[in-house]
Amino acid sequence: MVLCACAARPPLRTLWVGNSYTYENDLPSMVAQLAAADGARRFDPVQECPGGFTLKQHWDSGADTQLLAGSHFEWMVLQDQSQEPSFDLSVLETDLYPYVTQLDGAARDAGTQSILFLTWGRQKGDLENVPGDTYDAMQDRLIRGYETIAARLHVPVAPVGIAWRTTLQQQPSIGLYQSDGSHPSAAGTYLAACVFFQMLYGKSAVGNAFTAGLEAGTAGALQQIAAGTVSSYRQP
């Protein structure tokens, strides 16, 4: 009996460190289904994503470092609480960046590569912390927040929020948000999955048969936007 090459290869194991932006609609599972439909290496994700958690809380809990020590992962995806990376850089220097640095250090010690999950702005911006805020202003701050530490640590960024912005501009009829204006719809998660599939596998999702139950035209548009975003994005 001859096994196909894809079956003989070890799975691509990835640790997802985040919160509801990752577990809503099960983003890692969508990446796995894109990989399966493509015939790529099996995707084997592990999630450590308590609701609302910051990366400081992740570091303090110790759960992620235990997972890193207990099993080999090729990648660790780091996704912070949805508002925090948009705060002033002076705040991030004490409340976020030290914990990204420590989590990345633990990953490196375990032979794991970190990747930052650059998230999307809220539909109306962060009105809780910035009166009169807008989506675009919040998105700009999120980009700055993630890219600053990415450049410092020389880790790649998955530009999901940038693909999100392009979709809002080019395909405004595709609803990326749930009714709360924050969490992703199935289409929003699918867009993120297409970005991560290309980042982790080095090939675009364009033409992939897995559509997450979306209408074919919608899925195709999101595949194209994800591919164009990853291909044109300049890593920090």
N, C-alpha and C positions, 0 to 999 in steps of 0.2 A: 504494500500500500504506500503510495507516494502522497505526502502532505503538501498542500500548496504553500508557497513561500510565506504568505501572510499568516498562516496558522503556525508556522515554525518560528516566527519572530516573537520575541517577548513583547508583552503589552507596553504601551506608553503610559506609565504610572504618573499621575499628577495629583498633588495635594492642593485643595482649594481652601484658602484661608480667607473668610469673609463673613457675610451675613445674608440678609434676605435678598439683596440684589443678585446674589449668586444662587441661592436655593429656590427662589421664586421661579416656577415653571421648570425647575431642575436644569439649569444651564449646563452643568457637566454632562448630564445625560444626553442633551441635544448634541454636544460635541461628539460624544460616543456614537450617536446614530449617524451623524455626518461621516464619521470615519468608517463605520460599517458599510454605509451605502457606497462609499468610494473604494472599498476594498483595501483600505489602509490598515496599518497595524491596529490591533484592538486597543481601544482607549479605556484605561482603568483608573477612574477617578475616586478619590477619597475626599469627602467634605468635612470641614470643621467650621461651621457657619451659624453660630447662634444669632438670633435676631438682634439687630442694632449694634452688634459688637464693633468696637474700634480695634485697631491693630495693637494699641496699648493693652486693651483687655485680653487680646489673644496672647500677647507676650506674658502678661501677668498670670494667665491661667496655666501656662506650661503645657497645655494639651498639644500644641503644634510641634513643639520641640520633642515631645515624647513620640509623636507620630514619625517625625523625621528620623529619630534615632532607632525606631523599631522596624522600619522597612524602607527600602530604597525607592525614592521618587526621582524621576528625571526633572520634573518641574514643580515649583510651588507658586501658585497664583495668589497674589496679595491684593485684597480689595478692602479698603477702609470704609468706615461709616460714611454714608452718602454726602453729608454736609462738611465734615471736618477738613478734607483736603482743600476746600475752597476758602478756608479761613486765612487770615494774614500770615505771611511767612514767619513772623516772629512767634506766633502761636504754634505753628507747625514745628518749629525748631525744638520746642519742649514737649509738645503733646503727641507728635506723630513721627517725625524723622528718626529719633533715637530708637523707636521700636521697629520701624522698617529696617534700620541698620542691624539691629540685634537679630531679628528674624532672618534677614538675608545672611548674616554671619553663621547662624545655626544651619541654614540650608547649605551653604558652601562647605561647612565642616562635614556634612552628610553626603557631599557629592551631588547636590541638587542645585539646579539653576532657578533663580527667582524671576518672575515676570509680574509687572504691575498692571492691574486691571483699572485703566482710566475710565471712570464711570461717567454717566450723563448727568447734566443739570436737571433740576426739577422743572416741571412745566412752567411754573410762574417764578422760578428762582427761589432763593432761600429767604423768604419773607420773615421767618422767625428771627433771623440774625441780621439781616440787611434790609431795612425798610426801603420800599421802592425797587427792590431787586428785580431782575429779569432772568429768563432762561439763559440768554446769550452771555450776560455778565457772569452768571454763576458758572457757565461752561468754561469761559475764559479762565476763571480762577481755578477751577478743577484741573485744567490742562497745566497751568503754571505749577500748581501744588504737586501733582504727580511727576511732571517732567523735571522739576528741581531736584528731587531726591533720586530720580532715575539717573540723571547725569552724574550725580555725586557718587553713586554706587556702581555705575556702569552696568545697569540691568535694563533689559528691554521693557517697552511699554506696549500693551495691547490697546490700540486706540479706539476703543468701543465708543466713547463719548464723541469722538470726532466723526465716526460713521453715523452716529445718532443725529448729529447736527446736519450732516449732508442729507440724510433721509428727510428730516423735517423741512429742509429747503427744497429738495427735488421731488419728494413724494409725500406731500403733506397729508394726503388722504389715508396713508398707512398709519394706523393708530399704534404708537409705540408705548404709550402709557396706559396703566390702569386708571380707574376713575379717581384715584387719590393724587394723580399728577406726579407721582414719584416712582412707584414700582413698575416694572416692565410688564407689558402685555405679552402674549405668546409671540407676537411679531418682534417686540423689542428684545426678548430673550433669543429668538432665532437670529436676529442681526448680530447680537453679541457672540453667539455660537459660531457664526460664519467667520467673524473676525478671529476668534480663538483657534478655530480649525486651521486657518491659514498661518497664524503665528506659530502654532505648535507642530504642524505637519509640513509647512513650506509649500503648500499648494492651495489654490483658491477653491471655494465651494461652488463656483459657477458651474451650472449643469448638474449639480448633485441631486439625486432623486429624492432625498429626504427633505420634506417641506414642513414638518411639524404640524401638519394639518392645515397649513395656510393655502390659500388659492395659489395656483401655479404662477400666475403673473406677479403676485405679491412676493412670493418666495424668490422668484427670479430677480426681481428688482433689488431685494435685500442682498442676495448673493453678489450682484454686480457692485453695489455700493460698498459692501464689505471688502471685496477684492480690490476695488479702486483705492479705498482708504488705506489699506495695509500696504499696497504697492507704492503709493505716493508719500506715505508718512515718513518723515525724517526722524529717526530715533535720536533722543537727546544726547 
